[in-house]
Amino acid sequence: MNQFEQQQGPRVDISATTPLVCACGNETFKEVMYMRKESRLMSGLPTDRLVPIQLIACDKCGELIEDFIPAPLQQFYGKNSSSDVEIL
């Protein structure tokens, strides 16, 4: 493996890939950041702390891309979550 591959990762033949398409038909996505607050009582720290959570959403309709939501966060941000999360 040469130095370029180590820095950039392995080369990908783009013609051998398929696009990720949202249910709305859009093929562009954006990174979105959610913030959760952890109580100092739970963390043992002297103050509450903010926990950033980076997810991927459709650039057109705002739908979170389920495949990129880590398993522990599915209950909060997945399609079967109890929260009404909307991205503007």
Secondary structure, 3 states (H helix, E strand, C coil): CCHHHHHHCCCCCHHHCCCCCCCCCCCCEEEEEEEEEECHHHHCCCCCEEEEEEEEEECCCCCECHHHCCHHHHHHHCCCCCCCCCCC
